[in-house]
Amino acid sequence: MSEATIFIKEATNEKDIQEVEYLINQLEGVERVLIDTVDGEVKVEFDDQVVSKEDILSILKDNHYQI
């Protein structure tokens, strides 16, 4: 199990937080997503045998989130 911390500028309001959680959780291998609403810090626990940090970053960038 691996953990990644990502800062997403837009992840400070309810709509974007829900969308970020949805996008990341749809990836197979993601175990948990925690978002700090104050500063947009996103912690993701995932199985690195199934999904990579690059896969997570890619889906966020593809949906126009600034990492």
N, CA and C of each residue as an Amber inpcrd file, in Angstrom:
protein
   201
   0.8530000  -1.1780000   0.0000000   0.0000000   0.0000000   0.0000000
   0.8950000   1.2360000   0.0000000   0.5460000   2.1850000  -0.8530000
   1.2870000   3.4380000  -0.9440000   0.3830000   4.6040000  -0.5900000
   1.0180000   5.7230000  -0.3020000   0.2760000   6.9410000  -0.0130000
   0.9070000   8.0860000  -0.7870000   0.0550000   8.9520000  -1.3390000
   0.5270000  10.1310000  -2.0620000  -0.1920000  11.3500000  -1.5290000
   0.5280000  12.4510000  -1.4380000  -0.0720000  13.7240000  -1.0570000
   0.0170000  14.6570000  -2.2550000  -1.1380000  15.2000000  -2.6110000
  -1.2480000  16.0740000  -3.7790000  -1.9510000  17.3430000  -3.3270000
  -1.5040000  18.4800000  -3.8060000  -2.1980000  19.7350000  -3.5140000
  -2.9430000  20.1770000  -4.7680000  -4.2520000  20.3580000  -4.6130000
  -5.0950000  20.7800000  -5.7290000  -5.7200000  22.1090000  -5.3600000
  -5.3470000  23.1240000  -6.1070000  -5.7770000  24.4920000  -5.8290000
  -7.2930000  24.6120000  -5.6950000  -8.0370000  23.9350000  -6.5730000
  -9.4940000  24.0780000  -6.6030000 -10.2330000  23.2420000  -5.5560000
  -9.5560000  22.3730000  -4.8520000 -10.2320000  21.4450000  -3.9270000
 -10.5060000  22.0890000  -2.5670000 -11.1450000  23.2340000  -2.5950000
 -11.4660000  23.9180000  -1.3370000 -12.9520000  24.2460000  -1.2320000
 -13.7400000  23.8700000  -2.2360000 -15.1900000  24.0700000  -2.1360000
 -15.8760000  22.7170000  -2.3140000 -17.1020000  22.6300000  -1.8530000
 -17.7970000  21.3450000  -1.7870000 -17.9240000  20.6570000  -3.1530000
 -18.2740000  21.4090000  -4.1830000 -18.4660000  20.8190000  -5.5180000
 -17.1750000  20.1810000  -6.0340000 -16.0800000  20.9290000  -5.9670000
 -14.8100000  20.3980000  -6.4660000 -14.2840000  19.2620000  -5.5990000
 -14.4840000  19.3440000  -4.3030000 -14.0440000  18.2690000  -3.4110000
 -14.7540000  16.9670000  -3.7840000 -16.0670000  17.0400000  -3.9900000
 -16.8260000  15.8470000  -4.3600000 -16.3650000  15.2950000  -5.7040000
 -16.0810000  16.1750000  -6.6540000 -15.6380000  15.7100000  -7.9650000
 -14.2510000  15.0710000  -7.8940000 -13.3460000  15.6740000  -7.1410000
 -12.0050000  15.1060000  -6.9880000 -12.0960000  13.7260000  -6.3340000
 -12.8930000  13.6080000  -5.2720000 -13.0710000  12.3150000  -4.6150000
 -13.6220000  11.2870000  -5.5950000 -14.6310000  11.6710000  -6.3620000
 -15.2300000  10.7590000  -7.3350000 -14.2040000  10.3070000  -8.3720000
 -13.4730000  11.2610000  -8.9450000 -12.5030000  10.9370000  -9.9910000
 -11.4410000   9.9600000  -9.4930000 -10.9110000  10.2390000  -8.3170000
  -9.8400000   9.3840000  -7.7910000 -10.3970000   8.0260000  -7.3750000
 -11.5550000   8.0100000  -6.7200000 -12.1280000   6.7510000  -6.2490000
 -12.5480000   5.8190000  -7.3790000 -12.7600000   6.3450000  -8.5840000
 -13.1560000   5.4650000  -9.6790000 -11.9820000   4.6420000 -10.2100000
 -10.7720000   5.0020000  -9.8310000  -9.5980000   4.2470000 -10.2580000
  -9.4810000   2.9650000  -9.4330000  -9.3190000   1.8590000 -10.1270000
  -9.1400000   0.5850000  -9.4350000  -7.8230000   0.6180000  -8.6660000
  -7.8490000   0.1630000  -7.4270000  -6.6580000   0.1400000  -6.5900000
  -6.6100000   1.2580000  -5.5660000  -7.4870000   2.2530000  -5.6920000
  -7.5320000   3.3400000  -4.7200000  -8.3130000   2.8650000  -3.5030000
  -7.7030000   2.9910000  -2.3280000  -8.3210000   2.5400000  -1.0910000
  -9.0470000   3.6590000  -0.3530000  -8.4100000   4.8480000  -0.3000000
  -8.9960000   5.9440000   0.4850000  -8.5070000   7.2800000  -0.0440000
  -9.4220000   8.2750000   0.0220000  -9.1000000   9.6440000  -0.3830000
  -9.5260000  10.5720000   0.7460000  -8.5990000  11.3780000   1.2420000
  -8.8930000  12.3620000   2.2920000  -8.5010000  13.7390000   1.7640000
  -9.4070000  14.7060000   1.9240000  -9.1410000  16.0540000   1.4160000
  -9.2610000  17.0690000   2.5370000  -8.2320000  17.8900000   2.6950000
  -8.2480000  19.0100000   3.6460000  -8.8590000  20.2050000   2.9220000
 -10.0310000  20.6110000   3.3540000 -10.7720000  21.6620000   2.6640000
 -10.1480000  23.0410000   2.8070000  -9.2440000  23.2050000   3.7410000
  -8.6310000  24.5140000   3.9540000  -7.5960000  24.8320000   2.8780000
  -6.7310000  23.8660000   2.5910000  -5.6320000  24.1480000   1.6570000
  -5.6060000  23.2610000   0.4080000  -6.6140000  22.3980000   0.2360000
  -6.6660000  21.5580000  -0.9540000  -5.7030000  20.3870000  -0.9350000
  -5.2280000  20.0110000   0.2490000  -4.3210000  18.8700000   0.3610000
  -5.1320000  17.5860000   0.2180000  -4.7040000  16.7350000  -0.6920000
  -5.3900000  15.4740000  -0.9580000  -4.4270000  14.3340000  -0.6320000
  -4.8480000  13.4510000   0.2720000  -4.0480000  12.2690000   0.5860000
  -4.7690000  11.0630000   0.0120000  -4.0240000  10.2740000  -0.7430000
  -4.5980000   9.1140000  -1.4060000  -3.8250000   7.8740000  -0.9800000
  -4.5520000   6.8700000  -0.4900000  -3.9570000   5.5660000  -0.2010000
  -4.3490000   4.6420000  -1.3390000  -3.3570000   3.9520000  -1.9140000
  -3.6340000   3.1240000  -3.0830000  -2.6870000   1.9370000  -3.1480000
  -3.1130000   0.9310000  -3.8770000  -2.3120000  -0.2610000  -4.1260000
  -1.4390000   0.0280000  -5.3400000  -0.1500000   0.1960000  -5.1150000
   0.7500000   0.5690000  -6.2110000   1.0160000  -0.5750000  -7.1940000
   0.4780000  -1.7540000  -6.9150000   0.5450000  -2.8550000  -7.8770000
  -0.5680000  -2.7340000  -8.9160000  -1.5870000  -1.9150000  -8.5980000
  -2.7550000  -1.7830000  -9.4730000  -2.8130000  -0.4170000 -10.1450000
  -2.4770000   0.6350000  -9.4090000  -2.5670000   2.0000000  -9.9180000
  -1.3270000   2.7770000  -9.4490000  -0.8790000   3.7120000 -10.2550000
   0.3060000   4.4930000  -9.8890000  -0.0890000   5.9310000  -9.5450000
   0.8290000   6.6240000  -8.9040000   0.5990000   8.0330000  -8.6070000
   0.4230000   8.8080000  -9.9180000   1.1540000   8.4210000 -10.9330000
   1.0420000   9.0780000 -12.2380000  -0.3610000   8.9120000 -12.8270000
  -0.9790000   7.7390000 -12.6100000  -2.3550000   7.5140000 -13.0760000
  -3.3170000   8.4730000 -12.3730000  -3.1070000   8.6650000 -11.0810000
  -3.9570000   9.5530000 -10.2860000  -3.7900000  10.9930000 -10.7640000
  -2.5490000  11.4170000 -10.9310000  -2.2870000  12.7750000 -11.4140000
  -2.8630000  12.9810000 -12.8040000  -2.7540000  11.9780000 -13.6450000
  -3.2360000  12.0750000 -15.0130000  -4.7460000  12.3000000 -15.0710000
  -5.5150000  11.5610000 -14.2880000  -6.9730000  11.7320000 -14.3220000
  -7.3680000  13.1190000 -13.8150000  -6.6240000  13.6380000 -12.8470000
  -6.9150000  14.9830000 -12.3430000  -6.5830000  16.0410000 -13.3940000
  -5.4290000  15.9080000 -14.0220000  -5.0340000  16.8620000 -15.0670000
  -5.9740000  16.7990000 -16.2570000  -6.4190000  15.5780000 -16.6200000
  -7.3540000  15.4160000 -17.7390000  -8.6810000  16.1180000 -17.4560000
  -8.9990000  16.3310000 -16.1770000 -10.2320000  17.0070000 -15.7950000
  -9.9690000  18.4420000 -15.3630000  -8.8310000  18.9740000 -15.7900000
  -8.4870000  20.3980000 -15.6470000  -8.2590000  20.8700000 -14.2100000
  -7.7630000  19.9680000 -13.3620000  -7.3870000  20.4020000 -12.0080000
  -5.9080000  20.7450000 -12.0050000  -5.5670000  21.8230000 -11.3110000
  -4.1780000  22.2690000 -11.2230000  -3.5130000  21.5850000 -10.0440000
  -2.4660000  20.8530000 -10.3370000  -1.7330000  20.1110000  -9.3150000
  -0.5770000  20.9640000  -8.8400000
